[in-house]
Amino acid sequence: MTRKIALITGASRGLGRNAALHLAAAGVDIIGTYRSQADEAHAVAAEIEQHGGRAVMLPLDVADSAGFAAFAEQIRATLGETFGRQHFDFLVNNAGIGLYASFAETSEEMFDQLMNIQLKGPFFLTQKLLPLIADGGRILNVSSGLTRFSLPGYAAYATMKGAMETLTKYQARELGARGIAVNILAPGAIETDFGGGRVRDDAQLNQQIAANTALGRVGLPDDIGAVIAALLSEGGRWINGQRVEASGGMFL
């Protein structure tokens, strides 16, 4: 049986790293991207290979759409040379940044940076990679619980994620003819270094979130990596065009 291949953007750390490890444990080979953390990315690949999987890490700046055509050609070459394939099966648009600022204090520069990374990047990267995604494959975008509830300081960030949720429905509708299912995962607050690690390192914020979460704690990377692996498993094949929140029940 041919092993599936997942392309995960931002796979060097945080949720992308965790997703790569969970998918690899489920028998999926990994192509991951990183922007600047080459050593961390290659450490992830080495860990996957130690457990019998295959993984390749490639540099990519998702904010630079001018480089997407060349990146797609690099993916095409990697598929042939490393995996003996012409297509990959799963695309996980995970790469992102967190910028904290109130609506009144959000600058145009911050807005444009978030838009390029969180919306324009996955929009046009997915477009360029479409010929390389196998018919019957899947795309998983990443949103945020912040599109359902609001925490001050994330107006611009949540705006981009809300747009990605709308895009997901259109992708699911338009790519259905190829049997490609498209969903979007909305994590709640997770203890990572994302956004400067506020959720992980600010004890007061961490306790506040835990107190407003039905399961009584803040999320961990393993909580999200496991969901990603489940959504891309055979059991998730009939889920399409959906926003799936994994927040432990925040602000119910």
BELHUTA-V316148 format. One record per pair of residues at least 12 apart in sequence whose ideal C-beta (glycine too) atoms are under 10 Angstrom apart, sorted by the first residue. I is the first residue (numbers start at 1). J is the second residue. Records with the same first field share a line. If there is no record, write none. Layout:
BEGIN
I->J, J
END
This chain:
BEGIN
1->27
2->29, 83, 84, 85, 89
3->27, 28, 29, 53, 54, 83, 85, 89
4->23, 26, 27, 28, 29, 30, 88, 89, 90, 134, 137, 138, 232, 233, 234
5->23, 28, 29, 30, 31, 54, 56, 78, 79, 82, 83, 85, 87, 88, 89, 90, 132, 134, 137
6->19, 20, 23, 24, 26, 28, 29, 30, 31, 32, 55, 88, 89, 90, 91, 92, 137, 138, 140, 228, 229, 232
7->30, 31, 32, 33, 56, 58, 60, 75, 78, 79, 88, 89, 90, 91, 92, 93, 125, 129, 132, 133, 139
8->20, 23, 28, 30, 31, 32, 33, 44, 55, 57, 90, 91, 92, 93, 94, 95, 140, 228
9->31, 32, 33, 34, 35, 58, 60, 62, 91, 92, 93, 94, 95, 96, 121, 122, 125, 142
10->32, 33, 34, 35, 37, 41, 60, 62, 92, 93, 94, 95, 96, 97, 117, 142
11->23, 30, 31, 32, 33, 34, 37, 40, 41, 44, 45, 55, 57, 58, 60, 92, 94, 95
12->32, 33, 34, 35, 36, 37, 38, 39, 40, 41, 42, 43, 44, 45, 57, 95
13->34, 37, 40, 41, 43, 44, 192, 193, 194, 221
14->40, 94, 95, 96, 190, 192, 193, 194, 221, 224, 225
15->92, 94, 95, 96, 142, 185, 187, 190, 192, 194, 219, 221, 223, 224, 225, 227, 228
16->32, 33, 34, 41, 44, 92, 94, 95, 96, 142, 192, 221, 224, 225, 228
17->32, 34, 37, 40, 41, 43, 44, 47, 94, 192, 221, 225
18->44, 94, 190, 192, 220, 221, 222, 223, 224, 225, 226, 228, 229
19->32, 90, 92, 94, 140, 142, 185, 221, 224, 225, 226, 227, 228, 229, 232
20->32, 41, 44, 45, 47, 48, 53, 55, 57, 92, 94, 225, 228, 229
21->44, 47, 48, 51, 53, 55, 221, 222, 225, 229
22->221, 222, 224, 225, 226, 227, 228, 229, 230, 232
23->48, 53, 55, 90, 92, 225, 228, 229, 232, 233
24->44, 45, 47, 48, 49, 51, 52, 53, 54, 55, 229
25->48, 51, 52, 53, 225, 226, 229
26->53, 226, 228, 229, 230, 232, 233, 234
27->52, 53, 233
28->48, 53, 54, 55, 88, 89, 90, 229, 232, 233
29->48, 53, 54, 55, 56, 82, 83, 85, 88, 89
30->44, 45, 48, 49, 53, 54, 55, 56, 57, 88, 90, 92
31->45, 54, 55, 56, 57, 58, 74, 75, 78, 79, 82, 83, 88, 90, 91
32->44, 45, 48, 55, 56, 57, 58, 60, 92, 94
33->56, 57, 58, 59, 60, 61, 62, 71, 75, 94, 95, 125
34->57, 58, 59, 60, 61, 95
35->59, 60, 61, 62, 63, 64, 95, 97, 117
36->59, 61
37->57, 59
38->57, 59
40->57
41->55, 56, 57, 58, 59
42->55, 56, 57
43->57
44->57
45->57
54->82, 83
55->82
56->74, 75, 78, 79, 81, 82, 83
58->71, 74, 75, 78
59->71, 74
60->74, 75, 95, 121, 125
61->95, 116, 117, 121
62->93, 94, 95, 96, 97, 116, 117, 118, 120, 121, 122, 124, 125
63->95, 97, 112, 113, 114, 115, 116, 117, 118, 120, 121
64->116, 117, 121
65->116, 120, 121, 123, 124, 125, 127, 128
66->124
67->125, 128
68->121, 124, 125, 126, 127, 128, 129
69->124, 128
70->128
71->125, 128, 129
72->125, 127, 128, 129, 130, 131, 132
73->128, 132
75->87, 88, 128, 129, 132
76->88, 129, 131, 132
79->132
85->132, 134
86->131, 132, 134
87->129, 131, 132, 133, 134, 135, 136, 137
88->129, 132, 133, 134, 137
89->133, 134, 136, 137, 138, 180, 232
90->133, 134, 137, 138, 139, 140, 228, 231, 232
91->122, 125, 126, 129, 130, 132, 133, 137, 138, 139, 140, 141, 180, 182, 232
92->138, 139, 140, 141, 142, 185, 228, 231, 232
93->118, 121, 122, 123, 125, 126, 129, 139, 140, 141, 142, 164, 167, 168, 184, 185
94->122, 140, 141, 142, 185, 224, 228
95->117, 118, 121, 122, 125, 142
96->114, 117, 118, 121, 122, 142, 144, 157, 160, 161, 164, 194, 195
97->113, 114, 117, 118, 157, 194, 195
98->114, 118, 144, 153, 154, 157, 192, 193, 194, 195, 196, 197, 198, 199
99->111, 113, 114, 117, 118, 153, 154, 156, 157, 195, 196
100->151, 152, 153, 154, 156, 157, 195, 196, 198
101->114, 152, 153, 154, 155, 156, 157
102->152, 153, 154, 155, 156
103->152, 153, 154, 155, 156, 159
104->155
105->153, 155
106->153, 154, 155, 156, 157, 159
107->156
110->156, 157
111->155, 156, 157, 159, 160
112->156
113->156
114->154, 156, 157, 158, 159, 160, 161
115->156, 159, 160, 163
116->160
117->157, 160
118->142, 143, 144, 156, 157, 158, 159, 160, 161, 163, 164
119->159, 160, 161, 162, 163, 164, 167
120->160, 163
121->160
122->139, 141, 142, 160, 164, 167, 168, 171
123->141, 163, 164, 167, 171
126->139, 141, 167, 171, 175, 182
127->171
130->171, 175, 178, 180
133->175, 178, 180
134->178, 179, 180
135->175, 177, 178, 179, 180
136->178, 179, 180, 181, 237
137->175, 178, 179, 180, 181, 182, 232
138->175, 179, 180, 181, 182, 183, 231, 232, 236, 237, 239, 240
139->168, 171, 172, 175, 180, 181, 182, 183, 184, 232
140->168, 181, 182, 183, 184, 185, 227, 228, 231, 232, 236, 244
141->161, 164, 165, 167, 168, 171, 182, 183, 184, 185, 186, 243
142->161, 164, 184, 185, 186, 187, 224, 228
143->158, 160, 161, 162, 163, 164, 165, 168, 184, 185, 186, 187, 243, 244, 245
144->157, 158, 160, 161, 162, 164, 165, 184, 185, 186, 187, 188, 189, 190, 245, 247
145->158, 161, 186, 187, 188, 189, 190, 209, 219, 245, 246, 247, 248, 250, 251
146->158, 159, 161, 162, 186, 187, 188, 189, 250
147->159, 160, 161, 162, 163, 164, 165, 184, 186, 243, 245
148->162, 165, 186, 188, 243, 245, 247, 250, 251
149->188, 212, 247, 250, 251, 252
150->251
151->189, 205, 208, 209, 250, 251
153->195, 198
154->195
157->195
161->184, 186
164->184, 186, 243
165->184, 186, 242, 243
166->184
167->182, 184
168->182, 183, 184, 185, 240, 241, 242, 243
169->182, 183, 184, 240, 241, 242, 243
170->182, 241
171->183, 184, 240, 241
172->184, 239, 240, 241, 242
173->240, 241
175->240
176->240, 241
179->237
180->240
181->231, 232, 236, 237, 238, 239, 240, 241, 242
182->239, 240, 241, 242
183->231, 232, 236, 239, 240, 241, 242, 243, 244
184->231, 241, 242, 243, 244, 245
185->224, 227, 228, 231, 242, 243, 244, 245, 246
186->243, 244, 245, 246, 247
187->219, 221, 223, 224, 227, 228, 244, 245, 246, 247, 248, 250
188->209, 212, 213, 215, 218, 219, 223, 224, 245, 246, 247, 248, 249, 250, 251
189->205, 206, 208, 209, 210, 212, 213, 218, 219, 247, 248, 250
190->209, 218, 219, 220, 221, 222, 223, 224, 246, 247, 248
191->206, 209, 217, 218, 219, 220, 221, 223
192->219, 220, 221, 224
194->221
199->218, 219
200->218, 220
205->218
206->218
209->247, 248, 250, 251
210->248, 250
212->249, 250, 251, 252
213->247, 248, 249, 250, 251, 252
214->247, 248, 249, 250, 251, 252
215->247, 248, 249, 250
216->248, 249
217->248
218->247, 248, 250
219->246, 247, 248, 250
220->248
223->246, 247, 248
224->246, 247
226->246
227->244, 245, 246
228->244, 246
230->244, 246
231->244, 246
END
